[in-house]
Amino acid sequence: MEMSVPSTATQAGLPVGKLAAWLDWVQMLTGAALVLFMWCHLMLVSSVLISPKVMNALAWFFEVTFMAQVGGPLIFLAFLVHFVLAARKIPFTTREQRVMLANARRMRHPDTWLWIVQATTAMGILIMGGIHLWVVLTNLPITAEKSAARIQTGFWFVFYLFLLPMVELHVGVGFYRILVKWGFLDRPGRFSLKKKENVMTMLFIGIGLLTLLRYYFLPLK
């Protein structure tokens, strides 16, 4: 005999009003800022594919302009604010998660599954992303040689193999959902954007994997 799962909301309804609207707005802005940051971050770290000197030059620019010293903590703050605001809608208890999955299976709505992917990857990014930020910001300046030495220990190579796809999936889905939720994209344009976003996400993951391999095999002095 199968146990039925109630098809109810996974959480108590959020309060409706100006405060909730402002919190949603801040969540969107911090999310958009983090999406842009991750794309820029990928450009920085993957510049090692051109040459370690190119990456060191870019990192040096961020150092002398204090963008790393100031921007790093600001990104970490945006990271925490975004998670706290998004957590208002994430089911944390086992019962809520069972209801969420049951509703997703029943509705068979692709965008609902995208939200589940985003909520799931958020948990891993919160822990692993926080560790990554702490390790990098407590060991400035950033250089290709330092990054390579860390990755070549083995542990960090595996660490980033898990973190990379989680981040790119979360960013890709988040970018799509921002456009849909805030009216930047109409219904007919969703399918086309999904295809482009899937290609872009796979491209970013591919670039990230090549970058990891470049660091792993980079000769150290």
Secondary structure, DSSP 8 states (H G I E B T S, - for coil): -------S-SS-----SHHHHHHHHHHHHHHHHHHHHHHHHHHHHHGGGT-HHHHHHHHHHHHHTTHHHHHHHHHHHHHHHHHHHHGGGS--SHHHHHHHHHHHHHHT-HHHHHHHHHHHHHHHHHHHHHHHHHHHHTS-S--HHHHHHHHTTSHHHHHHHHHHHHHHHHHHHHHHHHHHHTTSS-THHHHHHHHHHHHHHHHHHHHHHHHHHHHHT----
